[in-house]
Amino acid sequence: AGTPDGVGVGIVSGTGANCAGENAAGRKHRVAGLGPEFGDLGGGTDIGVRGLQAAFRSIDGRGPATSLVARIVTRFRLDRLDDIVDYTLADSQASWSTTLITPLVFDAAADGDVPALEILEWAGRELGNAARAVARPLFSTDEAFPVVLGGSVLQKGSVDRMRDALLAEVRREFPAAHTVRLEARPVEGAVRAALALIVEE
């Protein structure tokens, strides 16, 4: 859905993360896409978890100070950060998710919060690593191809630090690669693929 001919690498960072690609010859490749437990990192859940970890490490001295402490306390209307433990236990239904912390990480990063910026850079490098793994069997290192950025985190993130880190990671191996932010709805890619199959038949 992000390129006119369907050629390139598509990387998604929403709740989770996934990456797949296709070259001009029609060869396809993808990473596992099974979740963070299986190595797929850089999604909103991962960013939220890292944000929560940074906040706790800040208050007990294991990490640098971060505005994420105050932002999380305010967002969840807590008296102190520790209360989020009771909050998560009390709200054990699907409404609770560390992805609720992800926008707070972006807000903190926009204000120059160092731990938040480092979290976004980490996520970008993880996604860039996945994109390189997908591109490796599809494109030569000097070939120009688009890396399409999809998913709510990459499409709507208010700070470019994560996207910049992603592209820098890809360009370590594929210097001619460039990014394209997905503007179309993802389903349009599926429709195009289906139409292509009809034409082939």
C-alpha positions in Angstrom: 0.0 0.0 0.0 3.0 2.3 0.4 4.6 2.0 -3.0 3.1 2.1 -6.5 4.6 -1.2 -7.6 4.6 -3.1 -4.2 8.4 -3.2 -4.2 10.3 -2.4 -1.0 10.3 -3.2 2.7 7.3 -2.6 4.9 7.9 -2.1 8.6 5.0 -1.8 11.0 5.1 -0.5 14.6 1.7 -0.4 16.2 0.8 -2.4 19.3 3.5 -4.8 18.1 6.0 -4.9 15.3 6.4 -6.7 12.0 8.4 -6.5 8.8 8.1 -7.9 5.3 9.4 -7.1 1.8 9.2 -7.9 -1.9 11.6 -7.1 -4.7 10.9 -6.5 -8.4 11.3 -10.1 -9.2 8.4 -11.0 -6.9 10.6 -12.6 -4.3 9.3 -12.1 -0.7 10.9 -12.3 2.7 9.7 -11.5 6.2 10.8 -11.7 9.9 8.9 -13.9 12.3 6.2 -11.3 13.3 5.3 -13.5 16.4 5.7 -10.9 19.1 8.4 -9.6 21.5 8.8 -12.9 23.2 10.2 -14.2 19.9 12.4 -11.2 19.0 10.0 -8.8 17.3 10.8 -5.6 19.1 10.0 -1.9 18.5 6.3 -1.9 18.8 4.2 0.4 21.1 4.0 -2.3 23.8 7.8 -2.4 24.0 8.1 1.4 24.1 5.5 1.5 26.9 7.3 -1.2 28.9 10.6 0.6 28.5 9.0 3.9 29.6 7.6 2.3 32.7 10.9 0.7 33.5 12.7 4.0 33.0 10.3 5.7 35.4 10.8 3.1 38.1 14.5 3.1 37.7 14.5 6.8 38.0 12.7 6.9 41.4 14.9 4.2 43.0 18.2 5.5 41.7 19.0 2.8 39.1 18.5 5.2 36.2 18.6 8.9 35.4 15.8 11.3 36.2 12.9 11.4 33.8 9.7 13.3 33.4 8.0 10.0 32.7 7.4 9.6 36.5 5.2 12.7 36.7 3.6 12.0 33.3 2.6 8.5 34.3 1.3 9.6 37.7 -0.8 12.3 36.1 -2.1 10.1 33.2 -3.4 7.4 35.5 -4.4 9.8 38.4 -2.1 8.1 40.9 -0.8 9.4 44.2 2.7 8.0 43.4 4.2 5.8 40.7 4.2 2.6 42.9 0.3 2.8 42.8 0.4 1.7 39.2 1.1 -1.8 40.4 -2.3 -1.8 42.2 -3.9 -0.1 39.1 -2.8 -2.9 36.8 -4.0 -5.6 39.2 -7.4 -3.9 39.7 -7.8 -3.4 36.0 -6.9 -6.9 34.8 -9.2 -6.7 31.8 -8.1 -5.8 28.3 -8.5 -2.0 28.9 -5.0 -1.9 30.6 -2.0 -2.0 28.4 1.5 -0.5 28.5 0.7 1.0 25.1 -1.1 3.7 27.1 2.4 4.9 28.2 3.8 5.0 24.7 2.4 8.5 23.9 3.9 9.7 27.1 7.3 8.6 26.0 6.9 10.6 22.8 5.7 13.7 24.8 8.7 13.4 27.1 11.0 13.0 24.1 9.6 16.1 22.5 10.6 18.0 25.6 14.1 16.7 25.4 13.8 14.0 28.1 17.0 11.9 27.7 15.6 8.5 28.8 12.6 8.9 26.5 14.8 9.8 23.6 17.0 6.8 24.2 13.9 4.6 24.3 12.8 5.9 20.9 16.3 5.4 19.5 16.4 1.9 20.8 13.0 1.1 19.2 14.1 2.6 15.9 17.3 0.6 15.8 15.3 -2.6 16.5 13.0 -1.9 13.6 15.9 -0.9 11.4 17.6 -4.2 12.2 14.4 -6.1 11.2 14.3 -4.1 7.9 17.9 -4.9 7.1 17.2 -8.6 7.7 14.3 -8.5 5.3 16.1 -6.5 2.7 19.2 -8.6 2.7 17.9 -11.5 0.5 15.9 -9.1 -1.7 18.1 -6.2 -2.6 21.8 -5.6 -3.2 23.6 -3.3 -0.8 23.9 -0.5 -3.4 20.2 -0.7 -4.5 17.7 2.0 -3.8 14.4 0.9 -2.3 11.7 2.3 -0.1 11.2 1.4 3.5 7.5 2.0 4.1 6.7 3.0 7.7 3.3 1.8 8.8 1.5 1.3 12.1 0.3 4.0 14.5 3.6 4.5 16.3 5.6 5.2 13.1 2.8 7.0 11.3 1.7 9.2 14.2 4.7 9.5 16.5 5.2 13.2 17.3 9.0 13.0 17.4 11.2 11.9 14.5 13.9 10.4 16.7 12.6 6.8 16.3 12.2 7.1 12.5 15.6 8.7 12.1 17.2 5.9 14.1 15.4 3.3 12.0 16.7 4.8 8.7 20.2 5.2 10.1 20.2 1.5 11.0 19.0 0.5 7.6 21.6 2.7 5.9 24.4 1.1 7.7 24.0 -1.7 5.2 21.8 -0.2 2.5 22.9 3.4 2.1 20.6 4.2 -0.8 17.4 3.1 1.1 14.9 5.8 1.9 11.7 5.9 4.0 8.1 6.6 3.0 5.4 7.1 5.6 2.3 5.1 4.7 -0.6 7.4 3.8 -3.0 4.8 2.4 -5.0 2.4 4.6 -3.2 -0.9 4.9 -6.1 -2.8 3.4 -5.4 -1.1 0.1 -2.2 -3.2 -0.2 -4.3 -6.3 0.2 -6.8 -5.2 -2.4 -3.9 -4.4 -4.9 -2.4 -7.8 -4.3 -5.8 -9.5 -4.9 -6.3 -7.6 -8.1 -2.8 -8.5 -9.3 -3.7 -12.2 -8.8 -6.9 -11.8 -10.8 -4.9 -10.2 -13.6 -2.4 -13.0 -13.6 -5.1 -15.6 -13.9 
